[in-house]
Amino acid sequence: MKKGITTQLSTMMFLQFFVWGAWYVTIGIYMSHHGMNKLVHWPYTMNAVAAIAAPFFLGLIADRFFNAERVLGVLHLLGGVIMLLTPMFTTNPVLFIAMLLLYNLCYMPTLGLTNSVAFQNIEDQEKQFPLIRVFGTAGWIIAGLFISFILVRFTGIDSVTSKNILPETTRLPLYTTGIASILLGIYSFTLPKTPPQAAGQPFSARNILGVDAFNQLKSKPFFVFLTSSFLICIPLAAYYNFAPIFIEASGFKNPAATMTIGQMSEVIFMLLMPFFFARLGVKKMLLVGMGAWVLRYALFAVSAPASVVWMILTGIALHGICYDFFFVTGQIYVDKKSSPEIRSQAQGMLVLVTYGLGMFIGAQIAGWLFNRMVTTNTSSLLQQWQVFWWVPAGFAGVVMLIFGLLFHDKAADKQS
């Protein structure tokens, strides 16, 4: 593979996740400062809805009729314009959330498209793709640092506190997302030509939903894995929805930058995964990943009343283990269990079950809990956060226990 293509694909990944990181971490803080504190779970619900719809779009249109890089460009251009318009509807919560749904419907299919562009233009997926994908994590990190340390120069001074206004509370992150999305849209048309791989093939909802893949893979261990993956994503949604708001409430001056500690950890553990995988195997890797989520929430709960900084930072830093040991290990497990004919279907089914259905239900439950447990009463706010975090900690702990007792797949561990 030519060095120029590697640079192109790495830049694509960097911008792809810069776009996502610029709004995903900050949107809850923005809404809570603009009269929508009871609705902060809805953007994440819309994200999950789009994750459910994305496989149908990819299977029906992108994989059959158009080059992947062109569809990628059009979706990012359209999404960028929608995001630039979204702040205009801040005073109308229904339209504001509807605009975020439209944006997510444009963005979520691009996650699969960037992978398609990358995989079709590299020679050794196992060796080359991780080195390209890591630039996506770097993009997410840079987005958080850019918001906290660059945009703050343009926010002005708060007349009450005489301090700089937090960029996370302003429209600037949304504008940053829109502009970056348009730049990526334009850049996408310079990417290597990536023709549709399913041109001429009939569309099948069974393929998109992964029905055929499930029928081939169905076994007690796989059913336990898939069910546990779905269930664990329900408490996981609480972190993505409300951790940035909790960070701000705990007194951290730069919430977006602070949250990037998790992605920095993700890079480290991604590089260490082969070492751990060879020694622990699938089941122990998944258990460690689930256990890290339990520990993270427990640290948040214990630290909440006194805002214990090291506990909160440790909870964020656990993201590397939480994400890599659970999500990435799960993707590897599904890949090992799948035949080449159903590999794409199986991975799509996993995304649908976790990022789609699991996160959708999780966002709604997390929002319901937040609206009943966490109020604006500043005298007891941090104590309320403590009660809130114990709920996902307990839920994740139960799922981990069930998985540990019921999952037995010796064949998968021998392949590790």
N, C-alpha and C positions, 0 to 999 in steps of 0.2 A: 504494500500500500504506500502511495506517495505521501511524503511529509506534508505537502500542501493540503491534502484531503484530511489528514489527521488534525491539522490546525483548524480547518473549516468546521469539522464535526465537533471539536472541542469548544470552539467559539459558539456554535449553535447550542450546545448543552449549557454553557455558561449563561447565555442570555435567556434560555428557556426557564431556568430555575431562578435567575435574578428576577424575572417578571413575576413568578409565583411568590417568592419570598418577600417581595416589596409590599404586597398587600395582605397576604395570608396571615402574617404575624400581627399586623397593626390594625386590621379592620375592627376588631373587637374594642380596642382602646378608642378608636375614632368614634364608633357608634355610641359608646358609653359616655362620651363627652358631648354628644349632640342629641341628647334626649331619647336615645334608643337603647338604653342599658338593659332593658328587658328582652331585647330582640337580638342580642349579639350572637346567639347560636344559629340564627337563620342563614347567614352567609355560608357557614360550614355545612348546613343542611343542603343548600343549593349546590355546593361543591360536590356533595355525595350524589345528588340527583343527576348532575352532569356526568359523574363517573358511571352511573348506571346507564345513561343514554349513550355515552361515548362508543362502546363496542358496536352498537347498532349502526351508528354513523360511519365508523371505520369499515365495518363489514359490508354495509350497503353501498357506500359511495367511494370512500377513499381507496379501498383495496381493489376496486373494480374498474374505475373510470378515469382517474386522474393521477398524475405523478405525485408522489408523497410530498416532495419539496414545494410544489405549487399549492397544494391544499394547505400545507403548513403556513405558507406565506399569506394566503387569503384569510385564513382563520385568525392569524395574529394581527393583521391589519384591521379586520373587522372588530376583533376584541379590543384592540387598542383604542379605537374610536369610541366604543361603548364605555370603556373605563374612564376616558377623559370626560364623557358626558355624565357619568354616574354622580359625582359630587353635586351637580345641579339639583338633584332630587333628595338632598339630605333632609329637608324639612317635610318630606312625604315618605315615611318609612316603607309603605307598600311598594311605591315605585322604585325606591332606592334598592330594596331587596330584589325586585323584579329585574332591575338593571344588572345586579350581580348574578342573577340566574342566567341572563342572556350572555354575560361575559363568560361565566363558567362553561356554558354550552359551547362556546368558541374555544376555550382554553383546554379543557380536559381531553378532547381528542388529540390535541397536539402532543401529549405525553407519549401516546402510542406512535404518532407519526415521527417524532424525533428518534425513537428507538428504531423504527423501520428504516429511516434514512441512514442511521449509523450502521445497523446490521448488514444492510445490503451493499455498503460501500467499504467494508473492512474484510480482511481475509481470515483472521483468527479471532472469533468472537470472544472466547474465554480469556485471551491474553490482552487483546486490544480494547475491548469495550469498557472494562473497569477503568482504564487509564483515561478514556474519553469521558465516561460518566462522572468521574470525580470532579471534573470541571463544573458540572451542574451543582454539586454541593458547594463548590467555591463560589458560584454565582449567588446562591442563597445567602452565604456568609457575607459577601460583599454588599448585597442588598441591605442587610441589617445594619452593617457598619455605615453605609452611605446615608441611610435614613437618620441614624443617631448622631453622626459626627459631621456630615456635610449639610444636610437639609436644615439642621438647627441654626445655621448661619442665616437662613432666610425666613425664620419664623417670627422674629421680633421678641419684644420683652413683655411679659405679663404685667399689667398695670397694678395688680393686687400684690403679687409676690415679688415683683421686680427681678424675676428670673426669666431665663429664656423659655419660651413656650415649647413644650415637647412636640417635635415634628409628628409623632405618632397620633397626636390629637388633631392634626390639621389635614387638609386635603392633599398635601404635597406627596405622601406615599402613593395615593391613587393616581395622581398625575405622573409620578415616576413610573408606575406600572404601565400606564397608557402609552407614554413616550417610548419606553423600552420595548413594549410589544410591537409598536409600529416599526421601530428600528429592526427588530427581529423579523418582522413580516417582509420588509424590504430585503434584508440579508438572505432570507430563505430562497429567494429566486436566483441567488448565486451558488447555491449548494449543488452537489453532484446530482445529475438526473437520476431519479428513482422511480421507474415505471411501476404501475399497479401490478401486484403479484397474483391477484385473483381475477384478472381480466377474462371475461367470457364464462366464468363459473357461476352457477345458479346461487342465489341468495338463500340461506337457510337459517331461520331463527334458532333452530336446534344447535347449529354451530356457534352462533353468537353467544347463546346462553351456556354453552359448554355441556349440553345434555349428552351428546355422544361421548365426550371426554369423560364425564362422570360415570356413564355406563361402563366404559372400559376400565376405569380406575377403581370403581366401587369395591370396597373391602372395608372391614371393620376399622383397621388403622387409618385409612384415608378418610373415612366418614368422621372418625373422632378428630382427626386433624382439621378437616374443613369446618366442622361444627365449632371446635375450639377457636379457630381463627376468626370465625364470625362473632362468637361471643366475646372474645378478648377485645375486639374493635369497639364494642359498646362503651366500656370504661375508658378506652384509649381516646375517644373523642373529647373527653373532658379536658385533656391536656392541650390539644390543638385549639379548642374553643376558648379556654379560660386561663391558661397559664400566663399569657402576656398581661392580662388584666390583673391577675394575682401578683405578678412581678411589680407592676406599677403601684398597686396598693401597698406592697411591702416596702416601698420607698426607694426602689432602684431608679436612678436618674435616666438611664438609657435602656428602656425595655427591649427595643428591637435589637440592639447590639448585644445585650445580655443573653437573649435567646439564641444567638448564633453560637454560643458555647456548645450547644447540643450538636450543631452541624460539624463543628471542629472535632468533637468527639467521634462523630460518625465517620469522618475520614480516617481517623486513627484505627478504629475497630474494623473498618472495611479492609484495611491493609493487613490486619491481624487475623481476619476470618479463616484463611486457609490453615493457619497454625492451630486455632481452636477447633476447627471442624475435624481435622485429622485425629484429634485427641478426645473430643467429646461425643461426636456423632450427632445425628439429627435430633433425637429426643432430648438429650441434655442441652443442646444448643437452644432449642425452643423453650425448654423449661427455664434456662438462665434468662432468656429474653423476656418471658412472662414475669419471672421473679423481679427483674429490673423495673418493670412497670409498677409492681406492688411496692417495692422499696422507694421508688420515686415519689409516689403519692403519699406514702407514710412519712417521708422526709418533709414534704410540703405541709402535711397536717401537723407534725410535731413542731415545725419551725414557725408556723403561722402566727401564733399569739405574740411572740417576741421578735418576729422577722429575723430569725437566725440566718445570717448571710451564708455561712458555709454550707448549711443544710440545703438551702434553696439552690445555690450554685451546683452542689453535688447532684441534686435532683435533675437539674437541667443537663449536666454533663453526662448523666446516665443515658441520654438519648442515643449515643452510639451503640450501646448494648441493646437498648430497647428496640431500636429500628433494625440494626444489622442482624442481631441474633434471632429476632423473630421474623420480620418481613423478608429479609434476604434469604435466611435459611429456609423459610417456607417456600420461596420461589425455587430454590435449588431442589428441595424435596419433591415438589411437583414436577420439575423438569426431569429428575431421575426416574420418577414413576411413569412418565409419559413416553409413548412411542413418538417418532418423528411426525406421524400423521396427525396426532391430536395435540402436539405440544403447544401451539398457539392458542387453541381452544381452551386447554387446561389453564394456561396462564391468565387468559381472559376471564375464565370462570372464577379464579382466585381473586382477581381485582374486583369483579362484580360483587362477590360475597363479602370482601373486607372493606375496601375503600368505598364501595357502593352501599350495600345493604347495612353492613355493620356500622359504618360511620354515620349513615343516615339516622338510624335508630339511636345511636349513641349521642348524636348532636341534639336530638329532640329531648332525650332523657336528661342530658347534662344541662340543657337550657331550663327544663322544668325544675331541676334541683336548684340551680343557681337562683332562679326567680323566687324560690321559697326559702332558701337558706341564707342568701347573701343580700343584704339590704344596704342602703346608703347611710345607715346609722354608724357614724365614724367611731363612736365610743366602744363598739363591740364588733367592728367590721372584721378584724383579723381572727377573732374567736369564731366568727361565722365561717370564715374560710377554712378553719381547722375542721369543723364538722363536715363541710362540703367535700374536702379531699379524702376523708376517711371512707366515703361511700365508694368511689371508684377503686380505692385500695382494697376494700373488702371484696368487691365484685371480681376484680382481677385475681385476687388470691383464691377465690372459689374455683374460677376457671382453670387456674394453674393446677390446683389440686385434682380436679376431675381429669385434666389432660394427663397428669403424671400417673394416675391410677389406671386409666383406660387405654392409653396409647402404647402399643407394642408392635414395632416393625423392625425386626432384627435384620431383615434383608437391606433396608435403607441404611442402617448403621454400618453394615459390612461394606457398603459401597462408599462410605465417607472416607 
